[in-house]
Amino acid sequence: MCQILLAECRCTTQMFILQTNDAQTVPLVCLQVVTSGHSALAQPLVRNIAPATANATVLQGLSALQAQGIVEEITGPLLYVTAHYRVNFGDTLKVIGSSNELGAWDVATAPGMTWGEGDVWWLVVPVAEGDHEFKVIVQKANGEVVWEDGDNRKLSVAADAPAGSMLVADCCFSFAALMPEPLLQPVTEHVVLLLQAKAEQAKAVEAEVADKQANTQRLSEAALAVAKALATLGEFSRLP
């Protein structure tokens, strides 16, 4: 006799657990819970796999991102990592792993993830052919690093994986065993839009910083002009 229990996961998801008649528990799948009105709809984090060739619109979007210098030249597949986890204000998530793109296990150079609605974090990086291991970590505002429990997450990239393809790794923090095997599929328009939105946000921040610097420069110049004017008035006041 078996029964399925609904258990809470430490991330912002829920997990179905199969309980056998000998009291053993077997995790089945980690589910993202999306609240709509008064009901919660559980959505599996497993994605449909399609031929690993992006459509023309997506390829054009990637080409535009490369032309703007938003992403490097894409000669192979991308790794798209998502993680469902709630952190304290000022903390962030990073993906650290064996490849250079993931920091080669160096926390300082590991790429940071971008926060999204519903505490869904994401990261898109190029990934080289071969076998790779990685983990999701929490970089706290005070400098402390929290590593997720369990074994390293693993993925394999074939040598013939084409540009315009990606591997998707849906992660639930500290539940690496529940991650579906990252399989090759086309880069989606959703990923391109995420990259474009992040680039636009970065440009807006740069523009804001540049505007503040320009205002500071103008104030400095004005203060210098006032000081020179006062110095000149002082010289005139000392004339006989």
C-alpha positions, 0 to 999 in steps of 0.5 A: 500500500502506498500513499502520496503526501504533500510536504513543504520544501525549504524553497518556495515550492512544494514537493510530493512524497511517495510513502510506501507501506514500509514507511519509506519515503520517496520524493517524486517531484518538486512543484512550483506553487502559483497562487491564483485567487484563493486556490494554489495550482501546482505546476511541475518544473519539468519542461517539454523537450523540443528539437534543439534549434531556435526559431528565426525570431529567437535567433534574431533576438540573440544576434541583436543582443550580441550586436549590443554587446549584451551577450558574448558571441554565442558559438555553442549552447547556453545554460539557463538556471532557475532557482526557487528560493526566498532570501533576506533583503540584501542577500543574493543567489549565485551559481558556482561550479566546475566550469570557468563560466561558473567561477571554477568553484571560486565564490568571488567569481561565480556569477550572480543570479537575477531575482524575479517575481515569486522569488524565482531567480535565473541565470543565463551563461554560455556553457562549454562541451563536457561534463560539469558540476555546480551548486546554488549558493546564498551570498549574504549581505554580510559576506557569509556564504550558505551552500545548498545541501546534498551532492553537486548538480550535474550536467553534460554538454555534447560536443555537437550542441549547436548555437541557439540551443540551451540546457535548462536546470530547474533547481530547488535549493538543497534538493539537487536530487529532484532536479530533472536532467538538463536536456538540450532544447531550443533557446526560447523567446522568454530567455531572450526577453529576460536578457533584454530586460536585464540589459535595459535595467543595467542601462537605466542604472548606468544612466542614473549614475552618469546623471548623478555624476554630471550633477555633482560635477555641475555643483562642484563647478558652481561652488568653485565659481562662487568661491572665485567670485567671493575671493575677487570681492574680497580683493576689491574690498581691500583696495584703498 
